[in-house]
Amino acid sequence: MHKPAPLQFGTTEPGVKYRDRPAVFAVVERRGQIAVICVTRENLPPIYDLPGGAIEPGESDARALAREVVEETGLIVHIGEALARADQYMIRADGEAVNNRCLLVTAEADGDDPSSKVEDDHKLLWFNPDEALRLLRLDSQAWAVAVWIRRQARLAKGEAAA
């Protein structure tokens, strides 16, 4: 599969060193709605992200996505097609500066395993794609949803996805 060059989103703060953090996030659609994770932490406003997260050393993209999504949501998913590679400078909630080196993909939900959800501050919500675009905090993830929306529109017209 041809892998396009990554796009870079976000800005760096002068004097701050950003650690590269391999990650995978997915656009998961169910009945016209997109899965979004709402993360709530004490004394902070909620944040909205696509499901997914860090790729551990030696872990495949597909395995990392399946692990992260079930831990965050209890959804069992399998990786679909690659949408893009897009990196994102960000400061994590714990204060660590990272450059998420993201693979952004589609994923199919195969079922639920609520007993595997371990991240209590993460809540699975479903939004129409336009609302998800407005809510997502990271531009790289919003961009992936926009790419997905355009592909869906082309597929609806009978055009090949590009």
Beta strands, then each sheet from edge to edge (+ up, - down):
strand 1: 7-9
strand 2: 19-30
strand 3: 33-39
strand 4: 47-49
strand 5: 52-54
strand 6: 75-91
strand 7: 97-112
strand 8: 122-127
sheet 1: 1+ 6+ 7- 2- 3+ 4-
sheet 2: 1+ 6+ 7- 2- 5+
sheet 3: 1+ 6+ 7- 2- 3+ 8-
end
